[in-house]
Structures are given as C-alpha cells and as structure tokens.
Amino acid sequence: MRKCKKKILAILPVSIGGRLTMNSIIDGFKQNDCDVIVFDELFDENLKQVLRRKFDYICGYDYSGLKIKIDHNLSVPSINYFSDDLRSKTSGPEWEKYLPYLEDDDNYTFYWDKVLTSYESFKNITYLPHFVNFEIYKDMNVEPEFDVMFAGRLDTDYRLSFFEELVNKLPQLNIAWFAIDRHYKDARSRANYPELIDLCYRGFIDNEEDMAKAINNSKIVFNMHSQGISSLNYRTFQTIACKRLMISDYREELALFDGHLPFYEDFSDLIFKIESYLEDKEAYNRVTDECWRIANQSHNSKDCARYMLKVVES
C-alpha cells in the first residue's frame, strides 16, 4: 500500500540568503514526493488562511518556522534549518524568545556549522552542511563573461579594502560583484576607490535561477566567510554544483572535499591562485570535476532532505 504524501508547510523568509537556502530545502522535499505548501513572508499576506490547512510539519529557515508555530499554537513538529548562529540576532531579532523552544521534543534543529553544533546539547540538533538542487545549479556550458565573482556584503572595512585591493591588483580581469542596492550604496560611500565599486557592481540576485546563471557566467568565485566557525557557506555549494571554481578562505569543513577545494591563506595567496587557475585549464577542470562529484553525491537536495525527514521520523 502506497504511503500518504507528507504535507509540509515551508516558510520562505524575508532574508535573501534564507530564501535561496530554503528553496533548495523545498525542492528536496518535493523530490521526495512531499506535498509542500509555501508561505512567502515577503509577498504573501493571509497566513491565517494557510494555517487552516492540514500539514504534518512546518519547516523554516532559522527561527522563521518555529516563530509561526509558537505564535499560532500549532501542534505539529517543526523542522528548523540554521545557517546563522542560533544564539545571535543574525538568526532573528527575537532569537532569545524562541531559543528555549528548540529544547522541545517536537522541534528539530539542523545546523550548518560542525563546531557550533558540538557546542549545543539540544536533544534534536543535527549537523547538516548546506546542499543545493543540482537540477537548478548545473553547468550550462556557456563561456563566462567574468573572470572573478564575489557575491555578498562589503560591510566591514576589511572586506571592502580586500575587494578594492583585489580589483586594483588585477586590472586585466573582469570582476563582478553582486549585492543588494543598499549594500552597494553603503560600500560606495565608504570606498577609497568608488569608481572601482561602480565598475564591478552588477546588481542584486534574489532567486535560484538567476544566481545559477550568474555563477555560470564567472570562471572563479571567491569567498570571505562572515558566519560560523568551521562551516562553508551556501555559495560554496552553488558554485561547485555549477562546475565553476570556488576559492575559499580557510575553513575546517574544507575537509568535506577531501583536499580538492582550494583555499587562500591571505590576499597574496588569493591573487596567486586566481592567476594560476585561470592560466592552467587542466588544473581548473580537475578541481571542478572532483568537487562536483563529491557535492553531487553528498550535498544534493534530494538526499539531504530525505535525511532530514529520516531524522525527524526516527
């Protein structure tokens, strides 16, 4: 006899990073034949009407799903995926109010950072690195327009000066920067070379399909992590799934890729690695192929969402 489909209420949060992450989770549930109802906090208005429907689980990014569960006295288990510090306002302005509920038996926490997970003692907390939908993030077989891409905030003096110096040191390369408009304006107002910010800024991306296209349009993506202790961010897995080269600052969880994923130790090392991989296509393809193989096997949305359901149902 065929099992009934699991019905899941999934919350798309306001934050851009959260929306991209949640979309891969939602896709994973759908790939596992779940019936997913999506409530979009940015555009949908009638939450009470949605909550009249029956569902088996509520799933959200950071505290978004748990908040709705508690505020509306829902009696269904919650699935909560965190890629922000759950003990910080980065995971929500009311984190202190909702944090104690993570102790409850029917609230399940999946945490993206291995070291931060080891610090917690919740009964239902599980380490789970980022994962992506390989049907969306894939090699589109296009010739990239950009040599180097960075996506994210230049919100600290270190990050801004690092980026400006990179552009100054590599004037022969076409470098792209993606961020929301207010972060662009903020960086430009603080920049030593605002004309370089204008030159590189390519706008803002708020959906999976356009992000996949932007990554495909770049040969190399580099990371400057700002969250967690040991973890790799979502951009890492997006880039690898598109078979483009990710060069990350050092993180312990680079070990997930068995030493194949390159990292830079400092600014000079990043310059060296960018120039080396752009020149050596064989080395570039060797790294991107091997990292794709590992991610496709262990960090795909279908298998990771199935794992989440298995944990919750065990």
C-alpha positions in Angstrom: 0.0 0.0 0.0 1.4 3.4 -1.0 2.3 5.7 1.8 0.4 9.0 2.0 2.4 12.0 1.0 3.9 14.1 3.8 2.4 17.6 3.8 4.9 20.3 4.8 4.3 24.0 5.3 7.5 25.7 4.3 8.2 29.3 5.2 10.2 31.5 2.7 11.8 34.2 4.9 12.4 37.8 4.1 16.2 37.5 4.0 17.8 36.8 0.6 20.2 34.2 1.8 17.4 32.4 3.7 15.2 32.4 0.6 17.9 30.8 -1.5 18.7 28.2 1.1 15.0 27.4 1.8 14.3 26.9 -1.9 16.8 24.1 -2.1 15.2 22.5 1.0 11.7 22.9 -0.5 13.0 21.4 -3.8 14.4 18.5 -1.8 11.1 17.8 -0.1 9.3 17.9 -3.5 11.9 15.5 -4.9 11.0 13.1 -2.1 7.3 13.2 -3.1 6.2 15.5 -0.3 3.2 17.9 -0.8 4.8 21.3 0.0 2.7 24.4 0.8 4.9 27.5 0.7 4.1 30.7 2.6 6.2 33.6 1.4 6.8 36.1 4.2 7.9 38.7 1.7 4.8 38.6 -0.6 2.0 36.5 1.0 -0.4 38.1 3.4 -3.0 35.7 4.6 -1.1 33.4 6.9 -4.2 32.5 9.0 -5.9 31.1 5.9 -2.8 29.0 5.1 -2.8 27.7 8.7 -6.3 26.3 8.3 -4.9 23.6 6.0 -3.6 20.4 7.4 0.1 19.6 7.3 2.5 17.2 9.1 5.4 19.5 9.6 6.3 23.2 9.5 9.8 24.0 8.1 11.6 27.3 8.2 15.0 29.0 7.9 16.5 30.0 11.2 13.6 30.8 13.6 11.0 31.7 10.8 9.0 28.4 11.0 9.4 28.0 14.8 8.1 31.5 15.4 4.9 30.8 13.4 4.4 27.5 15.2 4.7 29.1 18.7 2.8 32.3 17.9 -0.1 30.4 16.5 -0.1 27.4 18.9 0.4 24.8 16.2 0.7 21.2 17.3 2.9 19.9 14.5 6.7 19.2 14.6 8.9 21.9 13.3 12.0 21.4 11.1 14.4 24.3 11.5 17.5 24.8 9.3 20.0 27.3 10.6 22.9 28.7 8.7 23.2 31.6 11.1 24.3 31.5 14.7 21.2 30.4 16.6 22.3 32.4 19.6 22.7 35.7 17.7 20.4 38.3 16.2 21.7 37.2 12.8 19.2 34.4 13.1 16.4 36.7 14.1 15.7 39.8 16.3 13.7 37.7 18.7 16.1 34.8 18.9 16.2 34.9 22.7 12.4 34.4 22.9 12.3 31.4 20.6 15.7 29.7 21.5 14.2 27.8 24.5 11.7 26.1 22.3 14.5 24.3 20.5 14.7 22.1 23.6 11.2 20.7 22.9 10.9 17.1 21.7 8.9 18.0 18.6 11.2 20.8 17.3 14.1 19.6 15.2 17.2 21.7 14.5 19.6 21.2 11.6 22.7 23.3 12.0 25.2 24.0 9.2 28.3 24.5 11.3 30.0 21.5 12.8 31.8 23.3 15.6 28.8 25.3 16.6 26.7 22.1 16.6 29.2 20.5 19.0 28.6 23.4 21.4 24.9 22.7 21.7 23.1 20.0 23.8 19.6 20.1 22.4 18.1 16.6 22.1 17.1 17.1 18.5 20.0 19.1 17.0 21.8 17.6 13.9 24.8 18.8 12.0 23.9 19.2 8.3 26.1 21.2 5.9 24.5 23.2 3.0 23.1 21.4 0.0 21.7 22.5 -3.3 19.3 21.4 -6.1 21.5 20.1 -8.9 18.7 20.4 -11.3 18.9 24.2 -11.0 22.6 24.6 -10.1 24.4 23.0 -13.0 26.9 23.6 -15.8 25.1 25.5 -18.5 28.0 25.1 -21.0 28.4 28.9 -21.5 31.6 30.8 -21.9 31.9 33.0 -18.8 32.0 36.8 -19.2 33.6 37.4 -15.9 36.9 36.1 -14.6 36.1 36.5 -10.9 32.9 37.0 -9.0 32.1 37.9 -5.4 28.5 37.9 -4.0 27.8 39.3 -0.6 28.2 42.3 1.7 31.3 44.5 1.8 30.0 45.7 5.2 33.3 45.8 7.1 36.4 47.9 6.4 38.4 44.6 6.0 36.0 43.2 3.4 35.8 46.4 1.4 39.5 47.1 1.4 40.2 43.5 0.5 37.9 43.7 -2.5 39.2 47.1 -3.6 42.8 45.9 -3.5 41.9 42.8 -5.4 40.4 44.9 -8.3 43.4 47.2 -8.2 45.9 44.3 -8.3 44.1 42.5 -11.2 43.2 45.3 -13.6 43.4 42.9 -16.6 40.5 40.8 -15.2 36.8 41.3 -15.5 35.5 41.2 -11.9 31.8 41.1 -10.9 30.2 42.0 -7.5 26.6 41.2 -6.7 24.8 42.6 -3.6 21.5 44.3 -2.8 21.3 48.0 -3.7 21.7 49.4 -0.1 24.9 47.4 0.4 26.2 48.7 -2.9 25.5 52.3 -1.8 27.0 51.7 1.6 30.2 50.2 0.1 30.5 53.0 -2.4 30.1 55.7 0.3 33.0 54.2 2.3 35.2 53.1 -0.6 38.7 54.6 -1.3 38.0 54.0 -5.0 34.2 54.3 -5.6 34.8 54.1 -9.3 36.0 50.5 -8.9 32.9 49.7 -7.0 30.8 51.1 -9.8 32.8 49.2 -12.3 32.3 45.8 -10.7 28.8 46.2 -9.3 26.3 44.0 -11.3 23.2 44.3 -9.3 21.3 42.1 -7.0 20.1 38.5 -7.3 17.1 37.2 -5.3 16.3 33.8 -6.9 18.0 30.5 -7.6 17.8 30.5 -11.4 19.4 33.9 -11.8 22.1 33.0 -9.2 22.9 29.8 -11.2 23.2 31.9 -14.4 25.5 34.5 -12.7 27.8 31.7 -11.3 27.9 30.1 -14.7 28.9 33.4 -16.2 32.0 33.5 -13.9 35.1 31.4 -14.1 36.1 31.8 -10.4 34.0 32.7 -7.3 35.8 33.6 -4.1 34.5 33.6 -0.5 35.1 35.7 2.5 33.1 33.9 5.3 31.4 36.0 7.9 29.3 33.4 9.7 30.0 30.4 11.8 33.3 28.9 12.9 34.1 25.9 10.7 31.4 25.9 8.0 31.3 26.5 4.3 28.5 28.9 3.2 25.8 28.3 0.6 27.7 30.0 -2.2 30.3 27.3 -2.0 27.9 24.5 -2.9 26.1 26.7 -5.5 29.4 27.3 -7.3 30.6 23.7 -7.1 27.3 22.4 -8.5 27.7 24.7 -11.5 31.2 23.3 -12.1 32.8 26.7 -11.5 35.9 27.1 -9.3 35.4 28.2 -5.8 38.4 29.6 -3.9 37.5 29.9 -0.2 39.2 31.4 2.8 40.3 28.7 5.2 37.5 26.7 7.0 37.8 23.4 8.7 35.0 22.0 6.7 37.0 22.2 3.5 37.7 18.6 4.6 34.3 17.8 3.2 36.0 17.9 -0.2 39.0 15.7 0.6 41.6 18.4 0.0 40.4 19.2 -3.5 38.7 22.5 -2.9 41.4 25.3 -2.9 41.6 27.9 -0.2 43.7 31.0 0.2 45.8 31.9 3.3 46.0 35.6 2.7 45.5 38.3 0.0 48.7 37.4 -1.9 47.8 33.8 -1.9 44.4 34.5 -3.4 45.9 36.6 -6.2 48.4 33.8 -6.9 45.6 31.1 -7.0 43.3 33.2 -9.2 46.1 33.8 -11.8 47.3 30.2 -11.6 43.9 28.6 -12.2 42.9 31.0 -14.9 46.1 30.0 -16.7 46.0 26.3 -16.1 42.8 24.9 -17.5 43.7 21.3 -16.8 44.1 22.0 -13.1 40.9 24.1 -13.1 38.9 21.3 -14.7 40.4 18.7 -12.4 39.3 20.6 -9.3 35.9 21.5 -10.5 35.2 17.9 -11.7 36.3 16.3 -8.4 34.5 18.8 -6.2 31.3 18.4 -8.3 31.5 14.6 -7.9 31.7 14.9 -4.1 28.9 17.5 -3.8 26.6 15.7 -6.2 27.0 12.6 -4.1 26.7 14.1 -0.6 25.2 17.6 -0.8 22.3 17.3 -3.2 18.8 18.5 -2.2 17.0 15.1 -2.7 19.3 13.0 -0.5 19.7 15.7 2.2 16.0 16.4 2.5 15.4 12.7 2.8 17.9 12.6 5.6 16.1 15.5 7.4 12.8 13.5 7.2 14.5 10.4 8.4 15.9 12.2 11.5 12.5 13.7 12.2 10.6 10.5 11.8 13.1 8.2 13.7 
